[in-house]
C-alpha cells in the first residue's frame, strides 16, 4: 500500500482514513519535506504508524487536529541519511489500520436482535442502550476488532470518572461526556455499582460479537471496578430515622403538590418493596385474595418491569396503610380516570423512580439523616431485618420481598401464595 505521492519533486504523505471515522474526508495529505524516495517511505511509514495508534485511542480527533499532529510528529522523526532497509521492509513497518464491522453498526444489530427476541423488557432495553451510548461518547466508534485490552482499560477508567446526572447538570451544558471526563474538574461521579452495571451490559454486547464471529476475544470479560462489601453499600434505618421519616404531618406538608411524597415512604416501610416496583403500581394491582386486601407486583402491563422472576408476587396490605386511607386513595385516583397509583410520575430513561429518589434524598437530608449509605432502599433492608428479628422463616421473607429462592422445596413446589402467613408476619412491622 502506497503512503506517498510526489508533487514538484517533493514527497507527501497520502494516507487513507477509515470511512467510519471520517465519512466526509477520505485521505490525510501533508508534505513530508523530503525529495528522496527512501527517506519519504521511512517518514511516511512512521507517521502512518503514529496516526493509527492515535486514532485507536482518540477516534474522535478532528481532521485538522490530526493534520497538526502529523506536522509535529514529522519534525520529531529523525530522517536517515541513507536508506536503512529495502522498500518491502519499509512498507512492513506500518500495520494497516484495522478494518471490519464498526462497533456502532454491530450495536444496532445487537439491540434489534434483542428486541425481536424479547431478550429485554423496556427498562432493560433502555439500560442497554444507555451503556452503548456511553461507550460511543467516551471512546468513539471503531472497528470491533480494534477494541482491544488497552481500549477496555481506558473505557473502564473513563466510565469511573463519569459525573452523576450528566444530562441534567447545568454546568455541563454544551459539553460532551468525554470533555467533562477529561477536564480534570471535581464533581460527584457515578457509583462503582453503576460503573459495573454498565460494564456488564457492554460485556454482554461484546460476548454477542464474539459468538457471532465478529471478534475473536472479549477484552471486557471479567472487567469491573472494586467495590465495598454489601454492608458498606447500604444501611438500614434505625428507630430514630423511621420516626422522623414517617411523621405523618411532615409527609403531608411534603405532599401538597405530589401525593406520592406521602405514600411512597410509608409503602417502602410497610411493604419492603423496591422504589421502582412501588412507582409503577397500577390501580388494578390492588386486589383481594383469600378475603384479604392485597396488592400485586407484576410486569403484565406496558411500563412495568421486574428485576427477576422472583420479583413477581402478591403481598397483603399492612393494616397501618389501610388505616391511613390507602384504599380510599386508590378509589379517588380511579374516580379521576387514571390507571396508575401515582399518575403524575414521569419516566426518566425508563425509570419512574427518578424524581422520587431525588426528592427522598433531599427530604432525609432536611431531617439530618446525612449518611449517604441510607437511601430509599434502606426501607427494604429495615423491613427484612425486622422480619428476621421477629423469627419469620427465611423462605417466607424471600416470598414477601421478591427474592429468588433457590431451595427445591420453596422454589419449585411452593407455588401457592401463603397470604395468611404473610399477613401474620406483617404485623411484626411497626
Secondary structure, 3 states (H helix, E strand, C coil): CCCEEEECCEEEEEEECCCCCCCCCCEEEEECCCCCHHHHHHHHHHHHHHHHHHHHHCCCCCHHHHHHHHHHHHHHCCCCCCCCCCHHHHHHCCCCCCCCCEHHHHHHHHHHHHHHCCCCCHHHHHHHHHHHHHHHHHHCCCEHHHCCHHHHHHHHHHHHCCECCHHHCHHHCCCCHHHHHCCCCCCCECCHHHHHHHHHHHHHHHHHHHHCCCCCCCCCCCCCCCCCCHHHHCCCCCHHHHHHHCCHHHHHHHCCCCCHHHHHHHHHHHHCCCHHHHHCCEHHHEEEECCEEEEEECCCCCCCCCCCHHHCEEEECCHHHHHCCHHHHHHHHHHCCCCECCCCCCCECCECHHHHHHHHHHHHHHCCCCCCCCCCCHHHHHHHHHHHHCCCCHHHHHHHHCCCCCCHHHHHHCCCCCHHHHHHHHCCCC
